[in-house]
Amino acid sequence: MRHILITGGAGFIGSHLIRLMVNKYPEYSIVNLDKLTYAGNLSNLKDIENKKNYTFIKGDICDFELVRSIFSEMNIDGVMHLAAESHVDRSIKDPFSFAQTNVMGTLSLLQAAKLAWENNFENKLFYHVSTDEVYGSLNDSISLFKETSRYEPHSPYSASKAASDHFVRAYHDTYGLPIIISNCSNNYGSYQFPEKLIPLLINNIRHNQPLPVYGKGENIRDWLYVEDHAAAIDLIFHKGKVGETYNIGGFNEWRNIDLVKLIVKIVDRELGREDGSSEKLITYVTDRAGHDLRYAIDSTKLQTELGWSPSVQFEDGLTKTVRWYLSNQEWLDSVTSGDYRRYYDEMYRQS
């Protein structure tokens, strides 16, 4: 039996990972620690919240004493660390909160794991989930980010994630803590907070609101279906080599403007509108400060060593994603209005 702590499990990627782990491993004890910031939403996990092998704890990873008590009382032997502030635009406006959560929160977890496990690291693992943004922007001399690529973060968000990656490796090198890091490309799918590009566009097309595109829309991103990412994390956690880094990407690059037009086409079709009629909503806005031109991940190591590959073709995954948001408008409206926050704030005040 494993006792696994998953941080940030009420968020977008975290909720998909929680669902996978709880359903796939009924013999495991899965503990979800989430602060329930704006991006954390327990309604993402309604379908598994009463499972016997699942426990939710509302708390902050920066609360070191709380984290230590969880390791002790829940007999934690594995960590899947996803909790993070993750929106680049927010990091530009408030870099302090990103440093606090992403750096100090990670350090809190690392130290708690070290103290709990230091007499016996056998069958223990601290798995840190990171981002391709730590590598900076690709240029003509580099075709894809590899695990050995140099770190060149350009935003407060990516700088905070780079720092947390370095702390994770430092705990391995200094104390022998068994760690693995993965760096992923842009995720898409259900339950993503609608400040992110794809759900934002879907919701705005639905309401005939402007579709903001930074600069000329020429920035390129590699897109990964969130369920494929969760499956990769599961595989790496169980089969990956301690001390290693694995890149998880979709081999699926799109210019932002081309992605916007594809989403317009799919949403218009699903809403019964004239094909492409919502392109008139596209609005070019001032480019983001420090906006990296291109990210793309080389997942060859993960494919050759562990046998993982993306299972969902992009247009199929995007169509599934559009249909999910259009079929779950109550969830979408609750998130965009903030009602979901008021519900959980009141629930925890009463408890």
Secondary structure as the mmCIF struct_conf table of DSSP 4:
data_model
#
loop_
_struct_conf.conf_type_id
_struct_conf.id
_struct_conf.beg_label_comp_id
_struct_conf.beg_label_asym_id
_struct_conf.beg_label_seq_id
_struct_conf.end_label_comp_id
_struct_conf.end_label_asym_id
_struct_conf.end_label_seq_id
STRN STRN1 HIS A 3 THR A 7
TURN_TY1_P TURN_TY1_P1 GLY A 8 ALA A 10
BEND BEND1 GLY A 11 GLY A 11
HELX_RH_AL_P HELX_RH_AL_P1 PHE A 12 LYS A 24
TURN_TY1_P TURN_TY1_P2 PRO A 26 GLU A 27
BEND BEND2 TYR A 28 TYR A 28
STRN STRN2 SER A 29 ASP A 34
TURN_TY1_P TURN_TY1_P3 TYR A 38 ALA A 39
HELX_RH_3T_P HELX_RH_3T_P1 LEU A 42 LEU A 45
TURN_TY1_P TURN_TY1_P4 LYS A 46 ASN A 50
TURN_TY1_P TURN_TY1_P5 LYS A 52 ASN A 53
STRN STRN3 TYR A 54 LYS A 58
TURN_TY1_P TURN_TY1_P6 ILE A 61 CYS A 62
HELX_RH_AL_P HELX_RH_AL_P2 PHE A 64 GLU A 73
TURN_TY1_P TURN_TY1_P7 MET A 74 ASN A 75
STRN STRN4 GLY A 78 HIS A 81
HELX_RH_AL_P HELX_RH_AL_P3 VAL A 88 LYS A 93
HELX_RH_AL_P HELX_RH_AL_P4 PRO A 95 PHE A 98
HELX_RH_PI_P HELX_RH_PI_P1 ALA A 99 GLY A 105
HELX_RH_AL_P HELX_RH_AL_P5 THR A 106 TRP A 117
TURN_TY1_P TURN_TY1_P8 GLU A 118 ASN A 119
TURN_TY1_P TURN_TY1_P9 GLU A 122 ASN A 123
STRN STRN5 LEU A 125 THR A 131
HELX_RH_3T_P HELX_RH_3T_P2 ASP A 132 TYR A 135
TURN_TY1_P TURN_TY1_P10 ASP A 140 SER A 141
BEND BEND3 SER A 143 LEU A 144
STRN STRN6 PHE A 145 PHE A 145
TURN_TY1_P TURN_TY1_P11 GLU A 147 THR A 148
HELX_LH_PP_P HELX_LH_PP_P1 SER A 149 TYR A 151
BEND BEND4 SER A 155 SER A 155
HELX_RH_AL_P HELX_RH_AL_P6 PRO A 156 TYR A 175
STRN STRN7 ILE A 179 CYS A 184
STRN STRN8 ASN A 186 TYR A 188
BEND BEND5 GLY A 189 GLY A 189
TURN_TY1_P TURN_TY1_P12 SER A 190 TYR A 191
TURN_TY1_P TURN_TY1_P13 PRO A 194 GLU A 195
BEND BEND6 LYS A 196 LYS A 196
HELX_RH_AL_P HELX_RH_AL_P7 LEU A 197 ARG A 206
TURN_TY1_P TURN_TY1_P14 HIS A 207 ASN A 208
STRN STRN9 LEU A 211 TYR A 214
TURN_TY1_P TURN_TY1_P15 GLY A 215 LYS A 216
BEND BEND7 GLY A 217 GLY A 217
STRN STRN10 ILE A 220 TYR A 225
HELX_RH_AL_P HELX_RH_AL_P8 VAL A 226 LYS A 239
BEND BEND8 GLY A 240 GLY A 240
HELX_LH_PP_P HELX_LH_PP_P2 LYS A 241 LYS A 241
TURN_TY1_P TURN_TY1_P16 VAL A 242 GLY A 243
STRN STRN11 THR A 245 ILE A 248
BEND BEND9 PHE A 251 PHE A 251
STRN STRN12 GLU A 253 ARG A 255
HELX_RH_AL_P HELX_RH_AL_P9 ASN A 256 GLU A 270
TURN_TY1_P TURN_TY1_P17 LEU A 271 GLY A 272
HELX_LH_PP_P HELX_LH_PP_P3 ARG A 273 GLU A 274
TURN_TY1_P TURN_TY1_P18 ASP A 275 GLY A 276
HELX_RH_3T_P HELX_RH_3T_P3 SER A 277 LEU A 281
STRN STRN13 ILE A 282 VAL A 285
HELX_LH_PP_P HELX_LH_PP_P4 THR A 286 ARG A 288
TURN_TY1_P TURN_TY1_P19 ALA A 289 GLY A 290
BEND BEND10 LEU A 293 LEU A 293
STRN STRN14 ARG A 294 ARG A 294
STRN STRN15 ILE A 297 ILE A 297
HELX_RH_AL_P HELX_RH_AL_P10 THR A 300 LEU A 306
BEND BEND11 VAL A 312 VAL A 312
HELX_RH_AL_P HELX_RH_AL_P11 PHE A 314 SER A 327
HELX_RH_AL_P HELX_RH_AL_P12 GLN A 329 SER A 337
TURN_TY1_P TURN_TY1_P20 GLY A 338 GLY A 338
HELX_RH_AL_P HELX_RH_AL_P13 ASP A 339 GLN A 350
#
